[in-house]
Amino acid sequence: MCPPESVLRQQNGRSSTSTATLTQTTATTQHEQLVELHRNTSEDTLMENAYGEAERVTMIEEVLASAPPPWHSIALIGSVLAIFVQMLPSWDEIDQVATLDTFSKSEAWIGGPLQLGIYRFIIALTIWSTSLYLLCGPGWSLLTSWKPGSKLRSGATIRLQGIKTMFPFTSWSWNMLGLSYSLNALIALSVATGQDVWIAQLQNNWLLRLALIVWEVAAPCVILVSTVIRFAIWEMLLKAGGDTSNLKSFRNVMMHNANAFFVVLEVSLLGGLPVRFNEASLAPLFGVCYVIFTWNMANRWTERKHGPQFIYFFFDTTMGKVTTIALVCLLCALLIFYALFATARIVLDSLSGVFKQANDGDDYSVTELACHASFALLLTSAVCRFRDHW
């Protein structure tokens, strides 16, 4: 038997209500489960991301806290030290050239040791005046910008003021050149005024030895500075869209351009001081001293929160093999410039002999002067830079 229609409608209504309630309850439960799952998943993801970020930050902080040179860079510096210390000349070899005549002899067009000493003294005074200005002046700031792949923190400001202005390799080579010109001027003026006896009486001939060593170190290092500024640092700033106005300042013009001119002037137009292959180990050892110095200064240029920094991008110790390759390139460049000066002096002396024979023993000819001046002009123009576009 079938139930009455009213009863069926009532039962159908209850059934529909129960079905709707069940469907709603099921949907609510599924929604809550999805929300809970999403919440748990989000929390897990956030925890994982947070852990990964913390691990990454910790890794960066560990790198920034210390940036020791790679083992192959240390091995390179150790090898250079071992090789070039063995190549150091004996004092007897140095004494063969470190004589009063070497430092008082001038090119024929200069006039004599008095004029030579005066010219050298003026240049020495110019160099020391610039260094004094740096020591007492406002200094300057460097904003670090590292190559891709570096683990150093870019954007740190290195403030160079007071004694720190003497810490760049530019200042090292500049002051070495100032010391060289000072010693050379002193010797030439002493000979010119007949007061050179005290130099000969010095124990172990130390003044003349020092003058020769300082000169043979300063000459190639100065040219290296000018070359690196022109072809590396200046170009890097241009490619990065940086401001090069600081490179055109008076200080930089003096220490990056006038320095090269002063060296070439001495070699070709003033006294013609020799740069000999026998002492070729002196300049690389000086460079090694600066590399060790800059490694030890890595955590002293800025506040510790910035981590280790360097004032030259090619000394970045976090670049792996690139770090060692940069050191090898600098060493090769230094040796090339040393060989250039040694060869140039030999060639210029040979040409002087040829010109004297052609002019029946006259002191010099206009052709000889032009030859020396051309060498000075060519070399300085090759390494000096005054503007962004040549």
Secondary structure as UniProt FT lines:
FT   HELIX           5..65
FT   HELIX           71..86
FT   HELIX           91..95
FT   TURN            96..97
FT   HELIX           100..104
FT   TURN            108..110
FT   HELIX           113..136
FT   STRAND          140..143
FT   TURN            148..149
FT   TURN            154..155
FT   STRAND          157..160
FT   HELIX           162..166
FT   HELIX           169..192
FT   TURN            193..194
FT   HELIX           197..200
FT   HELIX           203..205
FT   HELIX           206..228
FT   HELIX           229..233
FT   HELIX           234..239
FT   TURN            240..241
FT   HELIX           245..248
FT   HELIX           250..253
FT   HELIX           254..258
FT   HELIX           259..268
FT   HELIX           277..279
FT   TURN            280..281
FT   HELIX           282..296
FT   TURN            297..300
FT   HELIX           304..306
FT   HELIX           313..315
FT   TURN            317..318
FT   HELIX           321..358
FT   TURN            359..361
FT   HELIX           366..383
//
